[in-house]
C-alpha cells in the first residue's frame, strides 16, 4: 500500500505536467492608428465614444491567404480617431462597420512587428449639423416639476444633406434629430449607460441623469422617419432637391440650477446602423 501511495505521489505530477505546454508566441506588438476626416469641412469627423467601429479581418492567419480569418473590432473615439497597439503581424482587410457616412472601399494593410501603421479615411457624412445654438431661460413646466418654473434650455439647428442617393433600395431619409445631454465630456448615443440621451417619455424619467422630470410628451428628439424630400416639403415647405433644412427646435428641456451640462445635437439616417452625425459639444452652465 505504501508503495502504491509513493508511486502515485511521483507519477500524478508527472502526468499533469505533460498536459501543459509553454506558450511560445510573442505577444502582439503591431499598432494601427488613423483619423476619419469629413471631406466637406476638412476636419475630423465628430463621433460618439464607442458608437461604431472598424472591422479588421486578418487574412494571413496561419499563412492561409484568403482563408481562415480572425476579426478584430477597432473602436472609434469621440474625436474621430482610432488606435490599437495590440495586433499581431499580418495582412488585414479593414472596413468601417455601420458608420454614419457613405460606404467606402475596404483597405488592405500589412502590419509589421514593432511598427505603427497609419490608415486615414476621407469620408462623406450623411448629415452635417449647422447653425447649432442653445438658448437658456426659464419655463413653466406646470405640475411636472415641483416648483413649476424651472431653468430650461432650447436647442436649435439646421441639418444639411450634401448627398441624397438611394441605398440598398431605400430612399435617403432621416430618422431622428436628437438632443444629447451629459454631465461629463462624453456626450452622444454611444456613451455607456445612455444617461446622456434625452430620449425619455412622460414625467417618470429624468434628463441628463438629474432628478428633474421631462415635459409631458417631450422626448428630447424630433421624429422624422421618412424620405428627405418628403420631410423638407411637409415640415419646411422646401422644394425637392433642397440640401439644407429649415430650423429644427427641441425643447424647452428642464435643467437644474448649479449644474454644468455638455450638450450637442445629432441626426441619423434611415440606412442600416442608424448611427448619428453630430454637432460639436457645447458647455452649458446653469446659474
C-alpha positions in Angstrom: 0.0 0.0 0.0 2.8 2.4 0.9 4.4 1.6 -2.5 1.2 2.5 -4.3 0.9 5.8 -2.5 4.5 6.6 -3.2 4.2 5.8 -6.9 1.0 8.0 -7.0 2.8 10.9 -5.5 5.6 10.7 -8.1 3.5 9.8 -11.2 0.5 12.1 -10.8 2.6 15.4 -11.0 4.5 13.9 -14.0 1.2 13.1 -15.7 -0.3 16.5 -15.1 2.9 18.3 -16.2 2.6 16.6 -19.6 -0.8 18.3 -20.1 0.7 21.8 -20.2 2.8 23.4 -22.9 4.6 26.7 -22.8 3.1 29.4 -25.0 6.0 30.3 -27.3 4.1 33.0 -29.2 5.3 36.6 -28.8 2.6 39.0 -27.6 1.0 41.2 -30.3 3.1 44.4 -30.8 1.7 45.9 -34.0 -0.1 49.2 -33.9 -2.6 50.9 -36.3 -3.9 54.4 -36.0 -5.8 56.9 -38.0 -8.4 59.7 -38.4 -11.7 59.9 -40.2 -11.9 63.3 -41.9 -15.1 65.0 -43.1 -14.4 65.9 -46.8 -16.8 68.8 -46.6 -15.0 70.6 -43.7 -11.5 69.1 -43.8 -11.9 68.4 -40.1 -12.0 65.2 -38.1 -15.5 63.6 -38.2 -17.2 64.2 -34.9 -18.5 61.0 -33.3 -19.7 59.5 -30.0 -17.4 57.3 -28.0 -17.7 53.6 -29.0 -20.8 54.2 -31.1 -19.4 52.5 -34.2 -16.2 50.6 -35.1 -13.9 49.3 -37.8 -13.8 45.6 -38.6 -10.2 44.3 -39.2 -10.0 40.8 -40.8 -6.6 39.1 -40.5 -6.2 37.4 -43.9 -2.8 35.9 -43.4 -3.6 33.9 -40.3 -1.6 30.7 -40.3 -0.3 31.7 -43.7 -3.6 30.9 -45.4 -4.2 33.8 -47.7 -7.9 34.5 -48.1 -8.7 31.5 -45.9 -9.5 31.4 -42.2 -9.9 34.8 -40.6 -10.0 36.4 -37.3 -12.0 39.6 -36.8 -10.9 42.4 -34.5 -13.1 45.5 -33.8 -11.3 48.8 -33.6 -13.5 51.3 -31.7 -13.8 55.0 -32.9 -13.2 57.7 -30.4 -15.3 60.9 -30.0 -12.7 63.0 -31.9 -13.0 60.8 -35.0 -9.7 58.9 -34.3 -8.9 55.3 -33.6 -5.8 53.4 -32.3 -5.0 49.8 -31.4 -1.5 48.8 -30.3 -2.1 45.1 -29.7 -2.4 43.4 -33.1 -0.4 40.5 -34.5 1.7 41.0 -37.6 0.0 40.1 -40.8 -2.2 41.3 -43.6 -5.6 42.8 -42.7 -8.6 43.9 -44.7 -10.1 46.8 -42.9 -13.6 48.4 -43.3 -15.9 50.7 -41.2 -18.9 48.9 -39.9 -22.4 50.6 -39.9 -20.8 54.0 -39.9 -22.5 57.4 -40.3 -21.2 58.1 -43.8 -21.5 56.9 -47.3 -19.8 53.5 -47.8 -16.1 53.4 -48.5 -13.9 50.7 -50.1 -12.2 48.1 -47.9 -8.5 48.8 -47.4 -5.8 46.2 -47.2 -2.7 46.8 -45.0 0.3 44.9 -43.9 1.1 45.3 -40.2 4.7 44.7 -39.2 6.1 43.6 -35.8 7.1 46.6 -33.6 5.8 49.2 -36.1 2.9 51.6 -36.2 0.8 51.8 -39.4 -1.3 54.9 -40.1 -4.6 54.4 -42.1 -6.6 57.6 -42.6 -10.1 57.9 -44.2 -11.7 60.7 -46.1 -15.5 60.2 -45.8 -18.7 61.8 -46.8 -21.0 62.0 -43.8 -24.8 61.6 -44.3 -25.6 64.8 -42.5 -24.0 67.9 -41.2 -25.4 69.9 -38.2 -25.3 73.6 -38.9 -26.3 76.8 -37.1 -26.4 74.9 -33.8 -27.4 77.2 -30.9 -28.5 76.8 -27.3 -30.8 79.3 -25.6 -31.0 79.3 -21.8 -34.1 80.6 -20.0 -36.9 79.5 -17.8 -40.1 77.7 -18.5 -43.3 77.0 -16.5 -43.4 73.2 -16.6 -46.6 73.1 -14.5 -47.1 70.1 -12.3 -44.3 68.2 -14.0 -41.6 69.8 -11.7 -42.1 70.7 -8.0 -41.6 74.4 -8.5 -43.4 74.8 -11.8 -41.0 77.4 -13.2 -37.6 75.7 -13.9 -34.4 76.7 -15.7 -34.5 75.4 -19.3 -32.6 75.1 -22.5 -33.9 75.2 -26.1 -31.7 73.6 -28.8 -31.9 74.7 -32.5 -30.1 73.7 -35.6 -30.3 73.1 -39.3 -29.4 69.8 -41.0 -27.6 69.6 -44.3 -27.6 66.5 -46.5 -25.0 67.1 -49.3 -25.8 63.7 -50.9 -29.2 62.2 -51.1 -28.8 59.0 -53.1 -30.8 55.8 -52.5 -29.0 52.9 -50.9 -30.0 49.2 -50.9 -33.4 50.1 -52.3 -34.1 52.6 -49.5 -34.7 56.3 -50.2 -32.4 58.6 -48.5 -34.1 59.9 -45.4 -33.7 60.8 -41.7 -34.9 59.0 -38.6 -34.4 61.5 -35.7 -33.0 64.8 -34.8 -31.9 64.2 -31.2 -30.7 66.2 -28.2 -27.8 64.7 -26.2 -27.0 65.9 -22.7 -24.3 64.7 -20.3 -22.5 65.7 -17.1 -19.1 64.7 -18.5 -17.1 65.2 -21.6 -18.5 62.0 -23.3 -21.8 63.1 -24.9 -23.6 61.1 -27.5 -25.5 58.0 -28.4 -22.5 55.7 -27.8 -21.9 56.7 -24.2 -22.2 53.8 -21.7 -25.4 53.9 -19.7 -27.1 56.3 -22.1 -27.9 58.7 -19.3 -26.9 61.4 -21.6 -29.6 60.7 -24.2 -32.7 62.9 -23.8 -34.9 60.2 -25.1 -37.5 60.0 -22.4 -41.2 59.8 -22.3 -43.6 61.2 -19.7 -42.8 62.5 -16.3 -41.3 59.4 -14.7 -37.8 59.9 -16.4 -35.0 62.4 -16.0 -32.8 64.4 -18.2 -29.0 64.2 -18.0 -29.2 61.9 -15.0 -30.6 64.6 -12.9 -33.9 64.1 -11.0 -35.9 66.6 -12.9 -38.9 65.3 -14.9 -39.3 65.9 -18.6 -42.2 67.9 -20.0 -45.3 65.8 -20.8 -44.9 64.3 -24.3 -41.3 65.8 -24.7 -38.8 63.2 -25.7 -35.8 65.3 -26.4 -36.0 64.4 -30.1 -37.8 65.1 -33.2 -39.1 62.0 -35.0 -38.8 62.3 -38.8 -38.7 58.7 -40.1 -39.3 59.5 -43.7 -37.6 60.3 -47.0 -35.6 63.6 -47.1 -37.6 65.3 -49.8 -40.9 64.5 -48.1 -39.6 65.9 -44.8 -38.4 69.1 -46.4 -41.7 69.6 -48.2 -44.0 68.8 -45.3 -42.2 70.4 -42.4 -40.5 73.4 -44.1 -42.3 73.8 -47.4 -39.0 73.5 -49.3 -38.7 72.2 -52.9 -37.5 68.7 -53.8 -33.7 68.6 -54.0 -33.2 71.0 -51.1 -29.8 70.3 -49.4 -30.3 72.4 -46.3 -33.3 72.0 -43.9 -35.2 74.7 -42.1 -34.7 75.1 -38.3 -35.3 72.2 -36.0 -36.1 73.2 -32.4 -36.0 70.8 -29.4 -37.3 72.0 -26.0 -37.7 73.7 -23.7 -35.9 71.0 -21.7 -35.7 71.3 -17.9 -32.2 71.6 -16.3 -31.2 72.2 -12.7 -29.6 75.3 -11.2 -25.9 74.8 -10.2 -25.2 72.1 -12.7 -22.9 72.0 -15.8 -24.0 70.1 -18.8 -22.4 69.0 -22.1 -24.9 69.4 -24.9 -25.0 68.5 -28.6 -27.4 67.6 -31.4 -27.3 64.5 -33.7 -29.2 63.4 -36.7 -29.3 59.8 -38.1 -30.3 58.3 -41.4 -32.8 55.6 -42.3 -30.0 53.3 -43.6 -28.8 50.3 -41.7 -26.9 51.1 -38.5 -28.7 54.4 -37.7 -25.5 56.0 -36.4 -25.5 59.7 -35.7 -23.8 62.6 -37.3 -23.2 65.2 -34.6 -22.7 68.9 -33.8 -19.8 70.0 -31.7 -20.3 69.7 -27.9 -21.2 72.9 -26.0 -20.9 73.5 -22.3 -23.9 74.9 -20.6 -23.5 76.3 -17.1 -26.9 76.8 -15.3 -26.7 79.6 -12.7 
